[in-house]
Amino acid sequence: MIDPPIYYDKGHIEFLQKLWGDGYLSPGGPEEVQRILGVVKLSKATVLDIGCGSGGITVSLFNDYGAHKVIGIDVEADVCEIAAERVKKLGLQEDIEIVKVKPGNFPYDDASFDVVFSKDSIVHIENKEQLAKEIFRVLKPGGHFVGSDWLRSNDDDPSPEMLHYLKLEDLGFEMASPNRYTHALAEAGFQDIFLSNRNRWYTEKARQEVLKLSKLMRQEFEDMSSKKFMDLTVETWNAMITVLETGEHCPHHIKCKKPNMAQESDKL
Ligand SMILES: C[S@@+](CC[C@H](N)C(=O)[O-])C[C@H]1O[C@@H](n2cnc3c(N)ncnc32)[C@H](O)[C@@H]1O
């Protein structure tokens, strides 16, 4: 089997964490994690974090939200190493496991988790239908899937502007529409499916980010990379802002629930 490409090596992790905060490979920091979780409680829950990256959020799900146990899975070696170091430094190895997995089905039994969480990672997974079925399978009845992801407003061919952005970004994004996600989750058996568009929020954030990258923190970023890298990065961010402004790039929060079998059969 061919190894999957490496997108998040140590240099890329360092760059993203400088932009988004230690342990965060996606925008919004702890406040956005709180908004994603909303009313879903993690207290005493066993949680799966799909695409845990460098582990800041995985740790926060345990430390700040009272999860009983968190398993962070990821497909890349460098992120897993950094996340595992973070957990070890905090002495939380009994409570938080970081597991490097192969892309595809999760190596967990049916009904293993109370909550499945994911932030801005499933954009890398092409088969949303299979993913939805897998999340459903590993959740306990009554459990929640809650997360965020980078979506595209429709499933038609991407616009030339989107193709230009995706080419520059070059991270193997497999963006799908809110309709496709909703359908995949419903087909898998989820109920109470709720998607909320974060386009306006991230458009504003991305404008602030490009200002940091091009001016406010340009020298700091250039010192840790190169002028060439930063020129390309600013070009990529500007291309992303174009498709955010048209609405085609539309990050969403996603929430849904696996029916509680006992409750459902009580209704019959
Ligand atoms: C943008 S980062 C987000 C990381 C983290 N959730 C955060 O917000 O800081 C995306 C992560 O998804 C991981 N990833 C890509 N494909 C994956 C897959 N099939 N299963 C699990 N993780 C995957 C990448 O290796 C990367 O660490």
The ligand as a Tripos MOL2 file, in Angstrom:
@<TRIPOS>MOLECULE
LIG
   27    29     1     0     0
SMALL
NO_CHARGES

@<TRIPOS>ATOM
      1 C1         -6.0070   21.1670    9.9140 C.3       1 LIG1
      2 S1         -5.3880   19.8720   10.9000 S.3       1 LIG1
      3 C2         -6.4480   20.0290   12.3230 C.3       1 LIG1
      4 C3         -5.8670   19.3900   13.5550 C.3       1 LIG1
      5 C4         -6.6410   19.6240   14.8490 C.3       1 LIG1
      6 N1         -7.9660   19.0740   14.8070 N.3       1 LIG1
      7 C5         -6.7280   21.0860   15.1650 C.2       1 LIG1
      8 O1         -7.7810   21.6950   14.9050 O.co2     1 LIG1
      9 O2         -5.7320   21.6380   15.6360 O.co2     1 LIG1
     10 C6         -5.9920   18.4170   10.0820 C.3       1 LIG1
     11 C7         -5.4930   17.1090   10.6840 C.3       1 LIG1
     12 O3         -6.2250   16.0210   10.0950 O.3       1 LIG1
     13 C8         -5.3360   14.9300    9.9620 C.3       1 LIG1
     14 N2         -5.8820   13.9350    9.0280 N.ar      1 LIG1
     15 C9         -5.8260   13.9030    7.6810 C.ar      1 LIG1
     16 N3         -6.4450   12.8080    7.1870 N.ar      1 LIG1
     17 C10        -6.9160   12.1210    8.2610 C.ar      1 LIG1
     18 C11        -7.6490   10.8960    8.4220 C.ar      1 LIG1
     19 N4         -8.0140   10.1400    7.3740 N.pl3     1 LIG1
     20 N5         -7.9430   10.4880    9.6650 N.ar      1 LIG1
     21 C12        -7.5770   11.2170   10.7530 C.ar      1 LIG1
     22 N6         -6.8800   12.3910   10.6540 N.ar      1 LIG1
     23 C13        -6.5600   12.8350    9.4330 C.ar      1 LIG1
     24 C14        -4.0520   15.6040    9.5100 C.3       1 LIG1
     25 O4         -2.9290   14.7680    9.6340 O.3       1 LIG1
     26 C15        -4.0180   16.8160   10.4280 C.3       1 LIG1
     27 O5         -3.3600   16.5650   11.6240 O.3       1 LIG1
@<TRIPOS>BOND
     1     1     2 1
     2     2     3 1
     3     2    10 1
     4     3     4 1
     5     4     5 1
     6     5     6 1
     7     5     7 1
     8     7     8 2
     9     7     9 1
    10    10    11 1
    11    11    12 1
    12    11    26 1
    13    12    13 1
    14    13    14 1
    15    13    24 1
    16    14    15 ar
    17    14    23 ar
    18    15    16 ar
    19    16    17 ar
    20    17    18 ar
    21    17    23 ar
    22    18    19 1
    23    18    20 ar
    24    20    21 ar
    25    21    22 ar
    26    22    23 ar
    27    24    25 1
    28    24    26 1
    29    26    27 1
@<TRIPOS>SUBSTRUCTURE
     1 LIG1         1 GROUP 0 **** ****
